[in-house]
Amino acid sequence: MQRLAFLFFAVAVVVSTGFIVATGQDLPPRVASHFGLHGAANGYMPRALYLLAFALLAGALPIALSAVTALVVRKAPRFAHRRDRQCLLQPENRPIAIPFLTARSLVTSGLVSMLLGTLHYLVLQANQVVPPHLPYPAFPLVMGTFVVAFLSVGVLFKRQMRAALSAHRRIDG
């Protein structure tokens, strides 16, 4: 499971970051980068700064998130999220819980990168019209889709980890 999660993570980060860098020249020199509630642009930044920020966010942020999670669950479980900490602090659960929590972190970090790549695509679309304007209802749909994806990943991994822990206890007990 960890290998598949890592593959998803690596592909998501490389594709999202590559997409941002590859399409960056399609943006105007002054990029509409912030938008109001109704999608109208209300903040601008130089293209080079926008590309640097978005490429770093899509590449470095997911790597940092997954690295911190991997370190916490292995070296400092007392700093893990409350629901994970209870499981991690029991030594008999650690061999099962650590791979599940690491895989969940990789998948959610990959989703963060995909979200940033998708938001960049919306910024590309918004900057194709004058005045710049986010396509409606694309932004709420994108955000809603990713919220559902994040919640689904959390629920699925939680259920799988509980099932694996139960099976482990039945075998050992």
C-alpha positions as CSV (number, residue, x, y, z in Angstrom):
1,M,0.0,0.0,0.0
2,Q,2.8,2.4,0.8
3,R,4.4,1.8,-2.6
4,L,1.2,2.7,-4.4
5,A,0.6,5.7,-2.2
6,F,4.2,6.9,-2.9
7,L,3.7,6.3,-6.7
8,F,0.5,8.4,-6.6
9,F,2.3,11.1,-4.5
10,A,5.4,11.2,-6.9
11,V,3.3,11.4,-10.0
12,A,1.0,14.0,-8.6
13,V,3.8,16.3,-7.5
14,V,5.8,15.9,-10.7
15,V,2.8,16.4,-13.0
16,S,1.4,19.3,-11.0
17,T,4.7,21.1,-10.7
18,G,5.6,20.4,-14.3
19,F,2.2,21.7,-15.5
20,I,2.7,24.9,-13.6
21,V,6.2,25.5,-15.0
22,A,5.3,24.4,-18.5
23,T,2.2,26.6,-18.8
24,G,3.6,29.6,-16.9
25,Q,4.6,31.5,-20.1
26,D,0.9,31.5,-21.1
27,L,0.3,34.0,-18.3
28,P,0.6,37.7,-18.8
29,P,3.6,39.6,-17.2
30,R,1.2,40.9,-14.5
31,V,-0.8,37.9,-13.3
32,A,-4.2,38.2,-11.7
33,S,-3.6,36.0,-8.8
34,H,-6.2,36.8,-6.2
35,F,-9.9,36.9,-6.8
36,G,-12.9,38.2,-4.9
37,L,-16.0,36.3,-3.9
38,H,-17.6,36.6,-7.3
39,G,-14.5,35.7,-9.2
40,A,-13.3,39.2,-10.2
41,A,-9.6,39.8,-9.9
42,N,-8.5,42.0,-7.0
43,G,-4.8,41.1,-6.6
44,Y,-1.9,40.9,-9.0
45,M,1.7,39.9,-9.0
46,P,4.6,39.6,-11.4
47,R,4.5,36.3,-13.4
48,A,8.0,35.2,-12.2
49,L,7.0,35.6,-8.6
50,Y,3.6,33.8,-9.2
51,L,5.3,30.9,-10.9
52,L,8.0,30.6,-8.2
53,A,5.4,30.6,-5.5
54,F,3.0,28.2,-7.1
55,A,5.7,25.8,-8.2
56,L,7.2,25.7,-4.7
57,L,3.8,25.3,-3.2
58,A,2.9,22.4,-5.6
59,G,6.3,20.7,-5.2
60,A,7.8,21.6,-1.8
61,L,4.7,21.9,0.4
62,P,3.5,18.3,-0.2
63,I,7.0,16.9,0.2
64,A,7.3,18.8,3.5
65,L,3.9,17.7,4.7
66,S,4.6,14.0,4.1
67,A,8.1,14.2,5.5
68,V,6.9,15.8,8.7
69,T,4.1,13.2,9.1
70,A,6.6,10.3,8.4
71,L,8.9,11.7,11.1
72,V,6.2,12.3,13.7
73,V,4.6,8.9,13.4
74,R,8.0,7.2,13.7
75,K,10.0,9.3,16.1
76,A,7.6,11.5,18.0
77,P,4.1,9.9,18.1
78,R,3.1,12.0,21.1
79,F,2.9,14.9,18.6
80,A,0.5,13.0,16.2
81,H,-3.1,14.0,15.8
82,R,-5.1,12.9,18.8
83,R,-7.0,10.1,17.1
84,D,-3.7,8.7,15.6
85,R,-1.7,9.3,18.8
86,Q,-3.9,6.9,20.8
87,C,-3.1,4.1,18.3
88,L,0.6,5.0,17.9
89,L,1.4,5.1,21.6
90,Q,0.4,1.4,21.9
91,P,3.6,-0.5,20.9
92,E,1.7,-3.5,19.5
93,N,-0.2,-1.2,17.0
94,R,2.9,0.6,15.6
95,P,3.9,-1.9,13.0
96,I,0.4,-1.7,11.5
97,A,-0.4,2.0,12.1
98,I,2.8,3.5,10.8
99,P,2.5,2.2,7.2
100,F,-1.2,3.3,7.1
101,L,-0.6,6.7,8.4
102,T,2.4,7.2,6.1
103,A,0.4,6.1,3.1
104,R,-2.5,8.4,4.1
105,S,-0.1,11.3,4.4
106,L,1.4,10.6,0.9
107,V,-2.1,10.4,-0.7
108,T,-3.3,13.6,1.0
109,S,-0.1,15.4,0.1
110,G,-0.5,14.3,-3.5
111,L,-4.0,15.7,-3.4
112,V,-2.6,19.0,-2.2
113,S,-0.3,19.1,-5.1
114,M,-3.1,18.2,-7.5
115,L,-5.3,20.9,-6.0
116,L,-2.6,23.5,-6.5
117,G,-2.1,22.4,-10.1
118,T,-5.9,22.7,-10.7
119,L,-6.0,26.1,-9.1
120,H,-3.2,27.2,-11.4
121,Y,-5.3,26.0,-14.3
122,L,-8.1,28.2,-13.1
123,V,-5.7,31.1,-12.8
124,L,-4.6,30.4,-16.4
125,Q,-8.3,30.5,-17.5
126,A,-9.0,33.6,-15.6
127,N,-6.1,35.5,-17.1
128,Q,-7.3,34.7,-20.7
129,V,-10.2,37.2,-20.4
130,V,-10.2,41.0,-19.9
131,P,-10.7,41.9,-17.1
132,P,-9.4,38.7,-15.5
133,H,-12.2,36.7,-14.0
134,L,-12.4,33.1,-12.6
135,P,-14.7,30.9,-14.6
136,Y,-17.9,30.4,-12.5
137,P,-18.8,27.9,-11.0
138,A,-15.4,26.2,-11.6
139,F,-13.7,27.4,-8.4
140,P,-16.5,26.2,-6.0
141,L,-16.7,22.9,-7.9
142,V,-13.0,22.3,-7.7
143,M,-12.8,23.1,-4.0
144,G,-15.8,21.0,-3.2
145,T,-14.4,18.1,-5.2
146,F,-11.1,18.2,-3.3
147,V,-12.8,18.5,0.1
148,V,-14.8,15.4,-0.7
149,A,-11.6,13.7,-1.9
150,F,-9.7,14.6,1.3
151,L,-12.5,13.5,3.5
152,S,-12.9,10.2,1.6
153,V,-9.2,9.4,1.8
154,G,-9.3,10.0,5.6
155,V,-12.4,7.7,6.0
156,L,-11.1,5.0,3.8
157,F,-7.6,4.8,5.4
158,K,-9.2,4.9,8.9
159,R,-11.4,2.0,8.1
160,Q,-8.6,0.0,6.5
161,M,-6.3,0.7,9.4
162,R,-9.0,-0.4,11.9
163,A,-9.6,-3.6,10.0
164,A,-5.9,-4.4,9.8
165,L,-5.5,-3.7,13.5
166,S,-8.5,-5.9,14.4
167,A,-7.1,-8.7,12.2
168,H,-3.7,-8.3,13.8
169,R,-5.2,-8.6,17.3
170,R,-7.2,-11.7,16.4
171,I,-4.0,-13.4,15.0
172,D,-1.9,-12.4,18.1
173,G,-4.7,-12.8,20.6
